[in-house]
């Protein structure tokens, strides 16, 4: 059953808007929320968070069994991207209260469908699913979360909920960078030399496995204590960025067809020189100033400045014979379908650094904030003790 057919609007159903009220008569649920931006002390546990409501016929309510944290959760806790995200949340300024609070963080979810909108036939209550919820929606550090049906996919059968929760956000971020922006896929990746900067984090560990599954030769950059893990995931060459000048180390290797940069900063100044010139070689970075520009300059000026920046950089590097691109997380159930197939076939596995129970969410944030994680920080939500 195709998603296009499965998520079509139901015809002739007795509902003015195609909506359905929850049969559970629940009005509140346990959640971790923030009421203002700041450091870790702004996290607050409540049992009175409003229960999610299906507003559109293609939405589903998921009971969260497990969630996980990503660097974007730390950034959002501090207010990063608030200008752009609030515009996305309420583009027509229809809300009577001009505030996004209380705000629930957390992007990843693995759980069970509890309720479906009237146009959803691809899923049914009781289905085990996973998803990455976009950052302008209420997050997954909660008992229940609402998602669009096209953001949701069936959970890989071979994974537990805790294992599955480690993959959606980083998987879709890497998929966006490598496939949608970078143009790589299983039919054109074989034998290509790919460099992954920042290979031991969530996106990096996924990216290493994905391009290896597609047949690429992978050079991974990480610290020495993560090298064993990264080699186990399939990296052919592993470079310790602490063992000397990284630029000089990489210059001793053959040139690359593709670079994925999870690090940013000064790396961008020299990394593009490692690409094969005039061969279609591409550099894709996940570190962009888009949301920062909008926070600092406002929506219009921020978008203008961002457009000027990416345009000038793209042209500059194109004249040198290489392609320069920015990539962002993109929610996508169909992409998660493809990722689930790779997981169930044994080509991709979750990499989990540590699992916390639901009562330890602030502790989990501190763990993530400390850096040097090897994989993902996961929250066991269903076991709330």
C-alpha positions, 0 to 999 in steps of 0.5 A, spaced: 500 500 500 503 506 497 503 512 502 500 516 497 494 512 497 494 510 504 495 518 507 489 520 502 483 524 505 477 519 507 471 521 502 464 521 505 466 520 512 461 524 517 466 529 520 466 536 518 473 537 518 475 530 518 477 530 525 476 525 531 476 526 538 480 522 542 476 516 546 480 516 552 478 522 555 485 524 557 486 531 558 493 531 561 500 527 561 507 526 564 512 530 560 518 534 561 518 541 559 521 548 559 517 555 560 523 559 558 530 558 555 536 557 559 541 552 561 539 545 565 535 548 570 529 550 566 527 543 565 521 541 569 517 535 570 510 536 570 504 531 570 499 536 567 502 537 560 496 538 555 494 531 552 496 531 544 490 532 540 489 530 532 488 536 529 488 534 521 486 527 518 493 525 517 495 525 524 497 519 529 498 519 536 504 515 538 505 512 545 512 514 547 516 508 549 523 511 548 526 517 546 533 520 545 537 526 545 540 530 540 545 536 540 539 540 537 535 539 544 541 542 547 540 548 542 533 549 543 533 549 550 538 555 550 533 558 545 537 557 538 532 558 532 526 560 536 525 566 531 524 561 525 521 555 529 516 560 532 514 563 525 513 555 523 509 554 529 504 560 527 506 563 521 499 567 521 500 569 528 493 566 530 495 564 537 492 568 542 498 567 547 504 569 543 508 564 546 511 557 545 511 555 552 511 550 555 515 547 550 517 539 550 524 537 547 526 531 544 525 529 537 526 521 536 520 517 538 519 509 538 513 507 540 506 504 539 500 508 535 494 509 539 490 513 535 489 515 527 486 521 524 480 519 519 485 519 513 490 515 515 490 507 513 497 506 512 497 505 520 492 502 525 492 503 533 497 498 536 502 498 530 510 499 533 512 505 529 518 510 529 519 517 527 523 524 528 518 529 530 520 536 526 523 541 531 517 546 530 512 541 533 512 539 541 517 533 542 517 526 545 520 527 552 512 526 554 508 520 554 504 521 548 506 525 542 502 527 535 505 526 528 503 527 521 502 520 518 508 522 513 513 523 518 512 516 521 514 509 519 514 502 522 519 500 527 525 495 524 522 489 527 529 487 529 530 493 534 527 494 541 524 501 542 530 503 546 534 501 540 530 504 535 529 511 538 537 512 537 536 512 530 530 517 526 533 524 527 540 522 526 538 517 520 534 522 517 539 528 518 545 523 514 540 521 509 538 528 507 546 530 507 548 524 503 542 522 499 537 528 498 543 534 498 549 530 496 546 525 491 549 519 493 545 512 493 546 505 493 547 505 485 552 510 484 556 510 491 560 504 490 568 505 490 567 512 491 572 515 496 568 519 502 571 523 508 566 523 514 568 529 519 566 528 526 564 520 525 563 518 532 557 522 534 550 520 532 550 523 525 557 520 524 556 513 526 550 513 522 553 516 516 559 511 516 554 505 516 550 508 510 555 509 505 559 503 507 552 499 505 552 503 499 559 500 497 564 506 498 571 507 501 570 511 508 575 515 511 573 517 518 575 522 523 574 522 530 578 521 537 583 515 538 578 513 543 573 512 538 577 509 533 575 502 535 568 503 534 568 507 528 572 501 525 567 496 527 562 500 524 566 499 517 570 505 516 576 503 512 581 509 514 580 512 521 584 519 523 585 521 530 584 529 529 588 529 536 594 526 533 597 532 530 595 537 524 589 534 521 589 538 515 596 535 514 594 528 515 588 528 510 593 531 505 597 525 505 591 521 502 588 520 495 583 526 494 576 525 496 569 524 492 565 527 497 566 530 504 560 530 510 562 535 515 559 534 522 564 539 525 564 546 521 568 552 524 575 552 521 574 546 518 571 549 512 577 553 510 581 547 508 577 541 507 574 543 500 581 542 498 581 535 499 576 534 494 577 531 486 577 538 482 572 538 476 569 531 477 563 532 481 566 532 488 561 535 493 562 538 500 556 538 504 556 541 511 551 540 517 553 546 520 550 552 517 548 559 520 541 559 518 537 559 524 543 563 528 542 569 522 534 569 523 535 569 531 540 575 530 537 579 524 530 577 524 526 573 519 527 577 513 534 580 514 536 573 516 533 569 510 537 574 506 543 574 509 543 566 509 541 566 501 547 571 500 552 567 504 550 560 501 550 563 494 557 566 494 560 560 497 557 556 492 559 560 486 566 561 489 567 553 490 564 552 483 569 556 480 574 552 483 571 545 480 567 543 487 560 543 489 559 546 496 552 545 499 548 545 506 544 540 509 538 540 514 534 535 518 528 533 514 522 529 517 520 523 512 517 517 513 518 514 506 526 515 508 525 512 514 522 506 511 528 505 507 532 506 513 528 500 516 530 496 511 537 497 511 537 496 519 533 489 518 538 487 513 543 488 518 547 493 514 545 499 520 545 498 527 544 503 532 550 506 537 547 507 544 552 511 549 547 511 555 540 509 557 537 513 562 530 512 565 524 518 564 526 521 571 533 522 569 532 527 563 536 532 566 541 528 568 541 525 560 542 533 558 548 534 562 551 527 559 550 530 552 552 537 554 559 534 556 560 532 549 565 526 547 559 521 546 559 515 542 553 514 539 546 516 542 543 518 549 537 514 550 531 515 554 526 509 556 520 513 557 515 507 558 519 505 564 518 512 568 520 510 575 
